[in-house]
Amino acid sequence: MAYNILKGDVQFVNSTSGTIESMVDDHTSQTIGGIKTFSGIVNTSAGLSSSVFISASSFHGDGADLANVVAGGVSVSNAGNNRVVTSTATTALNAEQNMQFNGSTLSVMGDISASINVSGTAFYGAATGLTSIPATQLNGNVSAANIAFDANTLANNSGNLQVNLSSASGLESTVTGIRINASLATVKSSPEDNDKFIISDSGAGAGNAPKYMLYSVISAAVASGISTFPPNGNNGEVQFKNGSAFQGNTGLVYTSATTTLTAVNLTASGHISSSNYYGDGSKLSGLSTTTYGSFTSDFGVVPGNDGFLGIVTTGSAITASLPSAAMFSPGKRITFKDILGGCSGSTNHIVISASLNSSGESIDGQGILKIQAAYGSVTIVSDGLSQYYIESVN
């Protein structure tokens, strides 16, 4: 038999019904039915469970074993480690699987957009969607296809930016860069004082820097370094060196109006040649002449043996072949003569050929000319180019 011995007063607060067995037993496990309201703090060293709700104005202690916790009356769905929580409704939160923060790095599986700025010490990955990037922030090569430029002066050459050079610019593009090439510039016939010449400045401290100099300065500098000697004598007098000066002489004068050189005496150790000679030739010596009877067979006419050509026929035709008319000066006369009267008919005659040696040349339009009469003669004249003309026939 067991006995409950109570010592002192026993007071049941707010208890109006039930038995003493319905009171809380703080020694053994006990199931309590109904709603129990505690006016003070409830402490438990093991645990506190309920098949319905446990409510209080606040809870204290370790809540690690609590499930489906509602923060401030808002539920969190899709929970997971490092997931960033976003709001999906007034009383609901969502842990985003595609946006996570591990304490040092925020990872987003998708796009990030901002109406103001997105800043960072560094950005990684493809920047194909970025626009308005400052040129000073570019790193590496940029294809010419992605550069805005003036098509009149620049061009895209397979991704390389190429300078369009004018054909008359005086510039050319080489593997080492752009350089000046004067042969590509437009030719100017005569310089002017304000024309500019590019020079390499070799002065002290100049470092061969490219500079320009006016033509007036260059010409003055060149002229100052040249010693000049003025001509002497009358107009037209040919100048010759006389000590350290020029000297003219009335004995040797050139008249430009008539292109005539007049000399009092003219001697030469070699030859003096001209297309024509005028004046007294009585003191000339060594002149070649043609003797009668010099030709009794076919022969070629050559300069120097071309004055009066006496020909003797001996029963058959004799041919005199002319050189090109260009071998003679214009107006040169050549006479062919049957000096013994042997010419007679078609077999015993003299043939003068202009076309035998020079195709296309002729005498009065004919390739050959014949002397068929006894003691006959003909004089022809060269035009100095390609034709002969008959002056007289006897």
C-alpha positions as CSV (number, residue, x, y, z in Angstrom):
1,M,0.0,0.0,0.0
2,A,1.3,3.5,-0.9
3,Y,0.7,6.6,1.0
4,N,0.8,10.2,-0.2
5,I,1.8,12.4,2.6
6,L,1.3,16.1,2.0
7,K,2.9,18.5,4.4
8,G,1.7,22.0,4.5
9,D,-0.9,23.8,2.4
10,V,-1.7,22.5,-1.1
11,Q,-3.3,25.0,-3.4
12,F,-4.6,24.3,-6.9
13,V,-4.8,27.6,-8.9
14,N,-7.6,28.0,-11.3
15,S,-8.7,24.4,-10.9
16,T,-12.4,24.1,-10.6
17,S,-12.8,20.5,-11.6
18,G,-10.9,17.2,-11.9
19,T,-9.0,15.2,-9.5
20,I,-5.6,15.3,-8.1
21,E,-4.5,12.7,-10.5
22,S,-5.2,15.2,-13.3
23,M,-2.4,17.5,-12.0
24,V,1.1,17.6,-13.6
25,D,3.5,14.9,-12.5
26,D,7.1,16.2,-12.5
27,H,8.6,12.8,-11.8
28,T,7.4,10.4,-14.5
29,S,6.2,10.5,-18.1
30,Q,2.7,11.8,-18.4
31,T,0.2,12.5,-21.1
32,I,-1.9,15.6,-20.6
33,G,-5.1,16.1,-22.4
34,G,-6.7,19.4,-23.4
35,I,-5.1,22.8,-23.7
36,K,-2.7,23.8,-21.0
37,T,-1.8,27.4,-20.4
38,F,1.4,28.2,-18.5
39,S,1.6,31.7,-17.1
40,G,5.4,31.5,-16.6
41,I,8.4,30.1,-18.4
42,V,8.5,26.5,-19.3
43,N,11.9,24.9,-19.2
44,T,12.7,21.4,-20.4
45,S,16.0,19.4,-20.2
46,A,14.9,16.7,-22.7
47,G,12.3,17.8,-25.1
48,L,8.8,19.1,-25.6
49,S,6.5,17.6,-28.2
50,S,2.9,17.9,-29.2
51,S,0.6,16.3,-31.6
52,V,-1.0,19.6,-32.3
53,F,0.5,23.1,-31.8
54,I,2.8,24.6,-29.1
55,S,2.4,28.3,-29.1
56,A,4.2,31.0,-27.1
57,S,5.1,34.6,-27.4
58,S,8.8,33.5,-27.9
59,F,11.0,30.5,-28.0
60,H,14.5,30.2,-26.7
61,G,17.3,27.7,-27.2
62,D,18.7,25.5,-30.0
63,G,16.2,25.2,-32.9
64,A,18.4,23.0,-35.1
65,D,15.9,20.1,-35.0
66,L,13.0,22.3,-36.0
67,A,11.5,21.6,-39.4
68,N,9.4,23.8,-41.7
69,V,10.3,26.9,-39.8
70,V,8.5,30.0,-41.0
71,A,10.6,33.2,-40.7
72,G,8.5,36.1,-39.6
73,G,5.5,34.4,-40.9
74,V,7.0,33.9,-44.4
75,S,7.7,30.4,-45.8
76,V,11.0,29.4,-47.6
77,S,10.7,26.9,-50.4
78,N,13.4,25.0,-52.5
79,A,15.9,25.3,-49.7
80,G,19.5,24.3,-50.3
81,N,23.1,25.1,-49.3
82,N,24.4,28.6,-50.4
83,R,21.2,29.4,-52.3
84,V,20.3,33.1,-52.3
85,V,16.7,33.6,-51.0
86,T,14.3,35.8,-53.1
87,S,10.7,36.8,-52.5
88,T,8.0,35.1,-54.5
89,A,5.0,36.5,-52.7
90,T,4.2,38.6,-49.6
91,T,4.6,35.7,-47.3
92,A,6.8,33.3,-49.4
93,L,10.5,33.0,-50.1
94,N,12.4,30.9,-52.7
95,A,16.0,29.6,-52.4
96,E,17.3,30.2,-55.9
97,Q,19.2,27.2,-57.3
98,N,20.7,29.3,-60.1
99,M,22.1,32.0,-57.8
100,Q,24.4,30.9,-55.0
101,F,26.8,32.6,-52.6
102,N,29.5,30.6,-50.9
103,G,30.8,33.4,-48.7
104,S,33.3,34.8,-51.3
105,T,31.8,34.2,-54.8
106,L,28.3,34.9,-56.1
107,S,27.5,32.5,-58.9
108,V,24.7,33.1,-61.3
109,M,23.6,30.5,-63.9
110,G,22.0,33.0,-66.3
111,D,22.1,36.7,-67.2
112,I,22.8,39.7,-64.9
113,S,21.2,43.0,-65.9
114,A,21.2,46.3,-64.3
115,S,19.5,49.7,-65.0
116,I,22.5,51.5,-63.5
117,N,26.0,50.0,-63.2
118,V,27.5,46.6,-62.6
119,S,31.0,47.1,-61.2
120,G,33.8,44.8,-60.2
121,T,37.6,44.6,-60.0
122,A,37.6,42.2,-62.9
123,F,35.1,40.5,-65.3
124,Y,35.6,37.1,-66.9
125,G,34.0,35.3,-69.8
126,A,32.7,36.3,-73.2
127,A,31.9,40.0,-73.7
128,T,30.0,39.6,-77.0
129,G,26.9,41.3,-75.7
130,L,28.7,44.4,-74.3
131,T,28.3,47.8,-75.9
132,S,29.8,51.3,-75.6
133,I,33.1,49.9,-74.2
134,P,35.7,52.8,-73.8
135,A,38.5,52.5,-76.3
136,T,41.0,53.0,-73.5
137,Q,39.9,49.8,-71.8
138,L,40.5,47.5,-74.7
139,N,43.1,44.8,-74.4
140,G,44.5,42.9,-77.5
141,N,43.9,43.3,-81.2
142,V,40.6,44.6,-82.6
143,S,39.6,43.5,-86.1
144,A,39.1,46.2,-88.6
145,A,35.6,44.8,-89.2
146,N,34.7,46.0,-85.7
147,I,36.1,49.5,-86.1
148,A,34.2,52.5,-87.5
149,F,36.4,54.5,-89.9
150,D,36.3,56.8,-92.9
151,A,36.1,54.6,-96.0
152,N,37.7,57.4,-98.1
153,T,41.0,57.1,-96.2
154,L,41.0,53.6,-94.6
155,A,39.9,50.1,-95.6
156,N,39.4,46.7,-94.1
157,N,41.9,44.3,-95.5
158,S,41.1,40.8,-94.1
159,G,40.6,42.3,-90.6
160,N,43.6,44.6,-90.9
161,L,43.2,48.3,-91.0
162,Q,44.7,49.6,-94.3
163,V,45.5,53.2,-95.3
164,N,44.1,54.1,-98.8
165,L,46.9,56.0,-100.6
166,S,46.2,58.3,-103.5
167,S,48.0,57.3,-106.7
168,A,49.6,60.7,-106.8
169,S,50.2,61.2,-103.1
170,G,54.0,60.4,-103.3
171,L,53.5,57.7,-100.6
172,E,53.7,53.9,-100.7
173,S,52.9,51.2,-98.3
174,T,55.6,48.7,-97.5
175,V,56.1,45.8,-95.1
176,T,58.0,48.2,-92.8
177,G,55.3,51.0,-93.0
178,I,54.4,54.0,-95.1
179,R,57.3,55.8,-96.8
180,I,57.8,58.6,-99.3
181,N,58.3,57.7,-103.0
182,A,58.8,60.8,-105.1
183,S,58.3,58.8,-108.3
184,L,54.7,58.3,-107.4
185,A,54.0,62.0,-107.1
186,T,52.8,64.3,-109.8
187,V,55.6,65.9,-111.8
188,K,56.0,69.6,-111.6
189,S,57.9,71.2,-114.5
190,S,59.6,74.1,-112.7
191,P,60.0,75.0,-109.0
192,E,58.7,78.0,-107.2
193,D,60.1,79.9,-104.2
194,N,57.4,78.5,-101.8
195,D,57.7,74.9,-102.9
196,K,58.6,72.6,-99.9
197,F,61.3,69.9,-99.9
198,I,61.4,67.3,-97.2
199,I,64.8,67.0,-95.5
200,S,66.4,65.0,-92.7
201,D,67.8,67.5,-90.2
202,S,71.3,66.4,-89.3
203,G,71.9,69.4,-87.1
204,A,73.2,69.1,-83.5
205,G,70.4,67.6,-81.4
206,A,68.0,67.3,-84.3
207,G,68.3,63.5,-84.5
208,N,67.7,63.5,-88.3
209,A,64.1,64.5,-87.7
210,P,62.1,65.0,-90.9
211,K,61.6,68.7,-91.7
212,Y,60.9,70.8,-94.8
213,M,62.8,73.6,-96.5
214,L,61.5,76.1,-99.1
215,Y,63.0,76.1,-102.6
216,S,64.0,79.7,-102.2
217,V,66.2,78.8,-99.2
218,I,67.7,75.8,-101.0
219,S,68.4,77.7,-104.2
220,A,70.0,80.6,-102.3
221,A,72.2,78.1,-100.4
222,V,73.3,76.4,-103.6
223,A,74.0,79.6,-105.4
224,S,76.1,80.9,-102.5
225,G,78.4,77.9,-102.8
226,I,79.0,78.3,-106.5
227,S,81.6,80.6,-108.0
228,T,80.2,82.2,-111.3
229,F,82.1,84.0,-114.0
230,P,80.2,86.5,-116.2
231,P,80.6,86.3,-120.0
232,N,82.8,88.8,-121.8
233,G,82.7,90.2,-125.4
234,N,79.9,91.1,-127.8
235,N,76.7,89.2,-128.4
236,G,77.2,85.9,-130.1
237,E,80.9,85.6,-129.5
238,V,81.8,82.1,-128.4
239,Q,83.3,82.1,-124.9
240,F,86.5,80.4,-124.0
241,K,88.6,80.2,-120.8
242,N,91.1,83.0,-120.3
243,G,92.8,82.5,-117.0
244,S,90.1,82.6,-114.3
245,A,87.5,84.3,-116.5
246,F,85.6,83.9,-119.8
247,Q,86.6,85.7,-122.9
248,G,85.0,86.3,-126.3
249,N,86.5,86.9,-129.7
250,T,85.2,88.5,-132.9
251,G,86.8,85.8,-134.9
252,L,84.3,83.2,-133.7
253,V,80.7,84.3,-133.7
254,Y,77.5,82.3,-133.5
255,T,74.3,83.8,-134.9
256,S,71.3,82.1,-133.3
257,A,68.8,83.6,-135.7
258,T,70.4,81.8,-138.7
259,T,72.1,79.0,-136.7
260,T,75.4,80.0,-138.3
261,L,78.8,79.8,-136.9
262,T,81.2,82.3,-138.5
263,A,85.0,81.8,-138.1
264,V,87.9,83.8,-139.5
265,N,90.0,80.6,-139.7
266,L,88.9,77.1,-138.9
267,T,91.4,74.2,-138.8
268,A,91.0,70.6,-137.5
269,S,93.4,67.7,-137.0
270,G,90.5,65.3,-137.7
271,H,87.5,65.8,-139.9
272,I,85.1,68.7,-140.4
273,S,81.8,67.4,-141.7
274,S,78.6,69.1,-142.8
275,S,75.5,68.3,-144.9
276,N,76.4,71.3,-147.1
277,Y,79.4,73.5,-147.7
278,Y,79.3,77.0,-149.1
279,G,81.8,79.5,-150.3
280,D,85.2,79.4,-152.1
281,G,86.5,75.8,-152.2
282,S,89.6,76.6,-154.3
283,K,91.9,75.8,-151.4
284,L,90.4,72.4,-150.7
285,S,92.6,69.5,-151.5
286,G,92.2,65.7,-151.7
287,L,88.8,66.0,-153.4
288,S,87.7,62.7,-154.9
289,T,86.7,62.6,-158.6
290,T,85.3,60.0,-160.9
291,T,87.3,59.3,-164.1
292,Y,85.7,58.3,-167.4
293,G,85.7,54.7,-168.1
294,S,86.0,53.8,-164.4
295,F,83.1,51.3,-164.6
296,T,83.0,48.5,-167.1
297,S,80.8,46.1,-165.0
298,D,78.2,46.2,-162.3
299,F,79.0,48.5,-159.4
300,G,77.6,50.1,-156.3
301,V,77.4,53.9,-155.9
302,V,78.9,55.1,-152.6
303,P,79.3,58.5,-151.1
304,G,82.6,60.0,-152.1
305,N,82.4,58.3,-155.5
306,D,79.2,59.8,-156.6
307,G,79.8,62.8,-158.9
308,F,80.0,62.2,-162.6
309,L,80.0,58.5,-163.3
310,G,81.4,57.4,-166.7
311,I,80.3,54.0,-167.8
312,V,81.6,51.8,-170.7
313,T,79.3,49.1,-172.0
314,T,80.9,46.0,-173.6
315,G,78.0,44.2,-175.1
316,S,75.9,43.5,-172.1
317,A,73.9,45.5,-169.5
318,I,75.8,47.2,-166.6
319,T,73.9,47.9,-163.4
320,A,74.7,50.8,-161.1
321,S,73.1,50.1,-157.6
322,L,72.3,53.2,-155.6
323,P,72.5,53.2,-151.8
324,S,69.6,54.6,-149.7
325,A,68.9,58.2,-150.5
326,A,69.4,58.9,-146.8
327,M,73.2,58.3,-147.4
328,F,73.3,61.7,-149.3
329,S,72.5,65.2,-148.3
330,P,69.3,66.7,-149.7
331,G,69.9,68.0,-153.2
332,K,72.9,65.8,-153.9
333,R,73.3,65.3,-157.7
334,I,74.7,62.2,-159.4
335,T,75.2,61.9,-163.2
336,F,75.4,58.6,-165.1
337,K,76.9,58.8,-168.7
338,D,77.6,56.4,-171.5
339,I,81.0,57.8,-172.3
340,L,81.9,55.7,-175.4
341,G,78.4,55.5,-177.0
342,G,78.1,51.8,-176.6
343,C,74.5,51.7,-175.4
344,S,72.1,50.3,-178.0
345,G,68.7,48.8,-177.3
346,S,67.6,46.3,-174.8
347,T,70.8,44.2,-174.3
348,N,73.7,46.7,-174.3
349,H,72.5,49.4,-171.9
350,I,73.0,51.0,-168.5
351,V,70.6,50.1,-165.5
352,I,70.4,52.5,-162.6
353,S,68.7,50.7,-159.6
354,A,67.3,52.5,-156.6
355,S,65.5,49.4,-155.2
356,L,68.2,46.7,-155.4
357,N,69.8,47.7,-152.2
358,S,67.0,49.7,-150.5
359,S,63.5,48.1,-150.9
360,G,60.8,50.7,-151.5
361,E,63.1,53.5,-152.8
362,S,62.6,54.7,-156.3
363,I,63.6,57.2,-159.0
364,D,60.6,59.2,-160.0
365,G,58.4,56.4,-158.6
366,Q,60.2,53.6,-160.5
367,G,62.6,51.1,-159.0
368,I,65.0,51.3,-162.0
369,L,66.0,53.7,-164.7
370,K,67.7,52.7,-168.0
371,I,70.0,54.5,-170.4
372,Q,69.6,52.9,-173.9
373,A,70.8,55.6,-176.2
374,A,74.4,56.0,-177.4
375,Y,76.1,58.7,-175.3
376,G,73.0,59.0,-173.2
377,S,73.2,60.5,-169.7
378,V,70.8,61.1,-166.8
379,T,71.3,63.3,-163.7
380,I,69.3,62.4,-160.5
381,V,68.9,64.2,-157.2
382,S,68.6,62.7,-153.7
383,D,66.0,64.0,-151.2
384,G,68.2,62.9,-148.3
385,L,65.5,60.5,-147.1
386,S,64.3,57.7,-149.4
387,Q,63.7,58.9,-152.9
388,Y,65.6,60.1,-156.0
389,Y,64.3,62.4,-158.7
390,I,65.3,62.9,-162.3
391,E,66.8,66.3,-162.9
392,S,67.8,66.0,-166.6
393,V,68.0,63.4,-169.4
394,N,70.2,63.6,-172.5
